[in-house]
Amino acid sequence: MITGDHALTAAAIAQQIGLQGAAPEVLTGKDLSALSDEQLIQAADRAAVFARVSPEQKLRLVEALQARAMSWR
């Protein structure tokens, strides 16, 4: 889940819909800013919730997920 919402709000919604169990890992836009492209791909593998993410960070995250998908082929 990628959202601009606050991390606590995003975690509560993720928990309610059963995304990654009782305590989903939440990464914020601030967290994403500190990651290299390779680290972002790895983070996308383990986290299911990205909160307080800007439109630019959403694009970067989607591109990282696409790059990961291409590397699996």
MIDOSE-1310 file (N, C-alpha, C; in nm, 2 decimals, decimal comma, always signed):
residues 73
mitg	+0,09/-0,12/+0,00/+0,00/+0,00/+0,00/+0,09/+0,12/+0,00; +0,07/+0,21/-0,09/+0,14/+0,34/-0,10/+0,04/+0,45/-0,08; +0,07/+0,54/+0,02/-0,02/+0,64/+0,06/+0,05/+0,77/+0,11; -0,02/+0,87/+0,10/+0,03/+1,00/+0,16/-0,01/+1,02/+0,31
dhal	-0,09/+0,92/+0,36/-0,14/+0,93/+0,49/-0,03/+0,91/+0,60; -0,06/+0,95/+0,72/+0,03/+0,94/+0,83/+0,06/+0,79/+0,85; +0,18/+0,76/+0,90/+0,23/+0,62/+0,91/+0,13/+0,54/+1,01; +0,09/+0,60/+1,12/+0,00/+0,53/+1,21/-0,13/+0,50/+1,14
taaa	-0,19/+0,59/+1,07/-0,31/+0,57/+0,99/-0,29/+0,46/+0,89; -0,19/+0,46/+0,82/-0,16/+0,36/+0,72/-0,15/+0,22/+0,78; -0,07/+0,21/+0,89/-0,06/+0,09/+0,96/-0,19/+0,03/+1,01; -0,27/+0,12/+1,06/-0,40/+0,07/+1,11/-0,49/+0,02/+1,00
iaqq	-0,49/+0,09/+0,89/-0,57/+0,04/+0,77/-0,51/-0,09/+0,72; -0,38/-0,10/+0,71/-0,32/-0,22/+0,66/-0,35/-0,34/+0,76; -0,35/-0,31/+0,89/-0,39/-0,42/+0,98/-0,53/-0,46/+0,97; -0,62/-0,37/+0,95/-0,77/-0,40/+0,93/-0,79/-0,48/+0,81
iglq	-0,72/-0,46/+0,70/-0,74/-0,54/+0,58/-0,66/-0,66/+0,57; -0,58/-0,69/+0,68/-0,50/-0,81/+0,68/-0,37/-0,81/+0,60; -0,32/-0,69/+0,57/-0,20/-0,68/+0,50/-0,08/-0,70/+0,58; -0,01/-0,81/+0,56/+0,11/-0,85/+0,63/+0,09/-0,87/+0,78
gaap	-0,02/-0,93/+0,82/-0,04/-0,97/+0,96/-0,07/-0,86/+1,05; -0,04/-0,88/+1,18/-0,09/-0,79/+1,28/-0,01/-0,66/+1,29; +0,12/-0,67/+1,25/+0,20/-0,55/+1,26/+0,29/-0,53/+1,14; +0,22/-0,47/+1,03/+0,29/-0,45/+0,91/+0,41/-0,36/+0,92
evlt	+0,52/-0,38/+0,85/+0,63/-0,29/+0,85/+0,59/-0,17/+0,76; +0,61/-0,05/+0,82/+0,58/+0,08/+0,75/+0,70/+0,16/+0,73; +0,72/+0,19/+0,60/+0,83/+0,28/+0,57/+0,77/+0,42/+0,53; +0,83/+0,53/+0,57/+0,78/+0,66/+0,54/+0,86/+0,72/+0,42
gkdl	+0,81/+0,83/+0,37/+0,88/+0,90/+0,26/+1,02/+0,94/+0,31; +1,03/+0,98/+0,43/+1,16/+1,01/+0,49/+1,26/+0,89/+0,48; +1,21/+0,77/+0,51/+1,29/+0,65/+0,51/+1,33/+0,63/+0,36; +1,24/+0,64/+0,27/+1,27/+0,62/+0,13/+1,37/+0,71/+0,07
sals	+1,37/+0,84/+0,12/+1,47/+0,93/+0,07/+1,61/+0,89/+0,11; +1,63/+0,82/+0,21/+1,76/+0,78/+0,26/+1,81/+0,65/+0,19; +1,73/+0,59/+0,11/+1,77/+0,46/+0,04/+1,82/+0,48/-0,10; +1,92/+0,40/-0,13/+1,97/+0,39/-0,27/+1,86/+0,32/-0,35
deql	+1,88/+0,31/-0,48/+1,78/+0,24/-0,56/+1,78/+0,09/-0,53; +1,90/+0,03/-0,51/+1,91/-0,11/-0,47/+1,84/-0,13/-0,33; +1,87/-0,05/-0,24/+1,81/-0,06/-0,11/+1,66/-0,04/-0,11; +1,61/+0,04/-0,20/+1,47/+0,06/-0,22/+1,40/-0,07/-0,27
iqaa	+1,46/-0,13/-0,37/+1,41/-0,26/-0,42/+1,40/-0,36/-0,30; +1,50/-0,37/-0,22/+1,50/-0,46/-0,11/+1,39/-0,43/-0,01; +1,38/-0,30/+0,02/+1,27/-0,25/+0,11/+1,13/-0,29/+0,06; +1,12/-0,28/-0,07/+0,99/-0,31/-0,13/+0,96/-0,46/-0,12
draa	+1,06/-0,54/-0,11/+1,04/-0,68/-0,09/+0,99/-0,72/+0,05; +1,03/-0,64/+0,15/+0,99/-0,67/+0,29/+0,88/-0,59/+0,35; +0,86/-0,47/+0,30/+0,75/-0,38/+0,35/+0,63/-0,38/+0,26; +0,51/-0,37/+0,32/+0,39/-0,37/+0,25/+0,32/-0,24/+0,26
vfar	+0,37/-0,15/+0,34/+0,31/-0,02/+0,36/+0,41/+0,09/+0,35; +0,38/+0,19/+0,27/+0,46/+0,31/+0,25/+0,38/+0,43/+0,27; +0,41/+0,51/+0,38/+0,33/+0,62/+0,42/+0,40/+0,75/+0,41; +0,32/+0,86/+0,40/+0,38/+0,99/+0,39/+0,47/+1,00/+0,27
vspe	+0,43/+0,94/+0,16/+0,51/+0,93/+0,04/+0,46/+1,04/-0,06; +0,55/+1,11/-0,11/+0,52/+1,22/-0,21/+0,50/+1,15/-0,35; +0,44/+1,23/-0,44/+0,42/+1,17/-0,58/+0,55/+1,13/-0,64; +0,65/+1,20/-0,62/+0,78/+1,17/-0,68/+0,83/+1,03/-0,62
qklr	+0,81/+1,02/-0,49/+0,86/+0,89/-0,42/+0,77/+0,78/-0,47; +0,64/+0,80/-0,49/+0,56/+0,69/-0,54/+0,61/+0,64/-0,68; +0,65/+0,74/-0,76/+0,70/+0,70/-0,90/+0,83/+0,62/-0,88; +0,92/+0,67/-0,79/+1,04/+0,60/-0,77/+1,02/+0,46/-0,72
lvea	+0,92/+0,44/-0,63/+0,89/+0,31/-0,57/+0,83/+0,22/-0,68; +0,74/+0,27/-0,76/+0,69/+0,19/-0,87/+0,80/+0,15/-0,97; +0,89/+0,24/-1,00/+1,00/+0,21/-1,09/+1,09/+0,10/-1,03; +1,11/+0,11/-0,90/+1,19/+0,00/-0,83/+1,12/-0,13/-0,84
lqar	+0,99/-0,13/-0,82/+0,92/-0,26/-0,82/+0,92/-0,32/-0,96; +0,91/-0,23/-1,06/+0,92/-0,28/-1,20/+1,06/-0,33/-1,23; +1,16/-0,27/-1,18/+1,30/-0,31/-1,21/+1,32/-0,45/-1,14; +1,26/-0,46/-1,02/+1,27/-0,59/-0,95/+1,20/-0,70/-1,04
amsw	+1,08/-0,67/-1,09/+1,01/-0,77/-1,17/+1,08/-0,81/-1,29; +1,15/-0,71/-1,36/+1,23/-0,74/-1,48/+1,35/-0,83/-1,45; +1,41/-0,81/-1,33/+1,52/-0,89/-1,29/+1,49/-1,04/-1,26; +1,36/-1,06/-1,23/+1,32/-1,20/-1,20/+1,30/-1,28/-1,33
r	+1,29/-1,22/-1,44/+1,26/-1,29/-1,57/+1,38/-1,36/-1,62
